[in-house]
Amino acid sequence: RSSYSCCYFVLPCCFFDFHGKYSRRQSKKTQYREYLDFVSQVGLVCGFHVEEDCLRIPSTKRVCLIGKNRTYSPVQCAVIDEQITQYIHNRQPCALVSYDRRTGLNHNDDSDNVCKEAGTEFPGDETETAGRVWMPGFQPREKEEQVRNCATLPRDFVDDVVLSVANLLLNANQEKSCHNTDSVTTNSWNQGESLSLKEVAEHLNKETLKRLKSEYGGLQTLLKNSHQVFEVLNGRVHIRDWRKEKPSRKNKPEVKRRLSAEAFKTRLCWFFLHHPDGCSLPSESCPYAHGTEELR
């Protein structure tokens, strides 16, 4: 709608309509297929020959839709624009609410009244024509979306939290061993105890917790991001024992097996550096470097 020369590429993922979550209307299709058809319909209404393709990406949502060519000539732009306006009008949430309340009878007059009471005008009125407001009340995302998944936290801060939590789990196991000396074996690798996220949080200082609260998922996200050291299952935190990790499948293609065997170690092993018993795996079996000389 921006201009006649505009083309588009869209990779539909989350199921959203113009004003909120997409409401399913057909039960014979999968939700994904129905949503793809809806996005295709938007392109057709806007006067595009819509093409569909499947991207070679590691995702279950990899069907893309492309609009390169128009179905009408430039002289018909005004007619198509009116068609688009009406399409948006029909998909307004107020009109849909009216449709549900009237059990199938969609009265435009009543819908207009409901919207005007809410302080919203339908597209297609004088305001839209003058100011080109296609979607009243629409609020786009900021151009720069703030990343809040603990990935941008300072490395020193993350390392301190990881070390504190690991020591907490290891010390909890030592305290338990002191009460039960019969179960202590001198040759066993200390995996530590498992604690709930709540118990772990209670041992962290207020400044750390306050900083983590501003991130999505907070402490749990940070620990899950540190998957080399921790395993978070059912709300409980464990120190990861790499001896128990499932080995890679032997039926991999020859090329992948060769690449896996020649993989470079680009990060130091946390257990080699910080665990009192060192790493549970020998250097040749560990996916991380036991010392800087193994880094590539």
N, C-alpha and C positions, 0 to 999 in steps of 0.2 A: 504494500500500500504506500510505501515511501516514494517510489517512483516506478515508472514503467520499465526501466532498465534494471531494476533490482532483481537479483536471483537469491535463492536461499538453500541452505543445507541444514538439516536438523536431525539430531540423534535423540529420539524420544526416550526418556528414562522414567522419571517420576510421573505418576498419573495425576496431572493437574489440568483443569479447565482454565478459562480466562480469569475467573474470580475465586477459585478454590480447588479442592480436590475433585477429580473427575468422577461423576456418578455413572455407574454401569447401567446399561439399558438392554443388553442382550446376554442371555445366559448360555447360548449355544456356542459362544466364542470364549477363548481365554481372555483374561483381563488385558494382557499385553497386546493380543491381536486386535481386540476391540479398540484399545487406545491408539494403536497405529492407524487403524481405519479412521478414527476421529481426526487425527493430525493430517491424514491424507485429505480428508473432507475439507478441512480448513484451507489447504492448498488449492483444491479444486474450486471452492467458492471464491478464492482470491484470483482465479483465472489462470492457474498454472497447469501445465502438463506435469503431473506428479510422478516421479520415478522412484522406485524402491531398490535398495541395494543392501547387501549384508557385509559389514566390515570384518576384517581379519584382526580382531582385537580380543583379548582375554576377558570377555564379559558376556553375560547371558542376554544383556540388552544391547545388541549390536546391529539392529536393523535401522538404517538411516533413510530419510526421505529427502529428495532433491527436487527443486523447482528451477529449471533453467529457461524454459520457453513458455510464453504466454499463449492462451487459447483465444485471445481477442486482439484486435488492432488498437493502436493508440487513440483513435477517435472515440472508442467505446469506454474510455477510462471513467468518465462520469457515471455511466450506467453501472459498471462493475463496482465502483466505489459505493453507490447506493445499495447494491446487493450485499456488499460486505457490512455496511452499516446495519442493514436489516438482520443479517446473520448474528452480529454481536448483540443486537437488541433482543433477539429471540433466546439468546443464551444467558441473559442477565439473571442473576440469582433471584431478583424480585419476581421476574416473570415465572421462574421455576417454582418459587414458593406459592405463587398464585395458582399455578397449575396443580400442585399437590393438594392445596386446600379445597379446590373446586372439583376434586376427583375427576380430572380429565377435561374440565372446561377452563380454558385460558382466556380470561377477559382482560384485554389490554387496558381498559379504562381503570379497572381496579388495581392492576399492576402499577400503572403510572401513579395512582394516588398513594400506594404503599411506599413507592420510591421517593416521592416528593416529601412525604412525612419524614422519611429517613434522611432527607437533605441530599438526595442523589437524583440527578436527571438522567434519562435514557440517552444513549447516543442517537444522533439523528436530529437533535433539536438545534435551535439557532446558535447556542453556545458552542456546540461541537463544530458547526459549519464555519463559524467565525474563527475560533481558536484552534481548530484541528485537534480537539480532545477526543481521541478515539475511544478511550475507556475511562469514564469518570471514576475517581477513587483508586485507580491503579497505581501502585507504588512499586517501582522497580527496585531491584537490589542495588546496593552500592557498587561502584565500579571496582573497588578493591575490597574484597570480602576478607574480614579478619579471620585468621586461622586460629582456632582455639581447641586443638586436639593434643595439646602438650608438646607438639613438634617444634614450636618456636621458643620454648623455655630455654634459658641459658644452660649450656652443657654442664657447667659446674654445679648448678642447682639440681639438675636431674641426677648427676653422679652422687651427690651428697644424700639425696632421698633414697636412691637405690642401695647405697652402702648402709644407711641407717636401718632400712627395712630388712636387709639381708642379715645384718648383725642381730637384729631383734629376733628373727626366726632361729638363727643358730644358737643364741643365748637361751632361748626358750627351751630348746632341745637339751642343752647342757644342764639346765635346772631340773628338767624331768629325769635326766640320766642319774643325777645325784641322788634322787629319791628311789631309783630303781637300779642299783649297781649290778644286779645279776644280768640285766639285758645288755650291758655295755660290751662291745667287742672292739678290741684295739685296732683291728684291721679294716673296720667299716668306714666308708666315706660318709661324713656328716651331712645329711640332707636338711637338717633342721626340722622344726615343727611347722605345722600349718596353722595360720591364724586367720580369723575373719577380717574383712576390710575394716570393720568397726574397731576391732582390737588394735589393728595396726595404726589406725588414725588416732586412737587415744594416746599413742606413744610419740606422736609427732608434735612438734611445737606449734603454737598458734600462728606464727608468721608463715610457716610452710603451708599449713592447711588453708590459710586465707589466700595465699597465692594460687593454690591448686583449685580453689572454689571458682575462680574466674575462668577455668578451662572446662570444656564439655567432658563429663565423665570424671573429672578431678583425679583423685588418687588412683582409682581403678584404671583409667586410661593410661596414666603414666607407667603403672606396673605392667600393663599389657604391652605397651610399646617396648618395654625392656624384656622382651621375650627370651633373650639369651639367658637371663638370670632367673626370671620368675614364670610361674604358671598360675593363672587365676581361674579357678573352677568353682562354680556355684557359690560365688561370693567369698571364697577362701583363697588365701595366698600361699603358694608353695614355692620352695626353691627347686628349680628345674634340675632333674637328674638326666644328663644326656645319655647315660647308659641305657635308659628306658625308652629313648626315642626310637620310633620304628625305622628300621633301615630302609634305604631307597629300594624300590622294586627292581628285581633282577631282570625283568622282562622288558626293560627300556630298550629302545633302538640303540644300535651300536654307536652311532654318532653321539647321542646324548650321554651314553655311559662314558665315552672317551672324554667329552667336554667336562663331565662331572669330576672325573678323576684328575683332570688337569686344572681344576678351578683354583684360582689364586686366593690366598688368605689376606683379606684387606682390613680386618679388625682384630685387635688383641683379645684374647680370652679373658673374660672377667674373673673366672674362677682361678685361673693361673696366677692372676695378679692379687686377688683379694681373699679367696677362700683359704681358711687355715689348713685344709687338707690338699690344697691345690685343685687341679682339674680332675674330674672322675675318669676322663678318657686320656689315653696316651696321645702324644703330639700328632702322630700320623692319622689318628682317627678323629681328632677334634676339628670341627669346621672353622675354628678360630686359631689365631696365631699364638703359640707359646713362646713369646719373646719377639722383640722387634726384628730379629734376623729372619723370621719367617714371613714377615709382611711383604707383600708385593703391590 
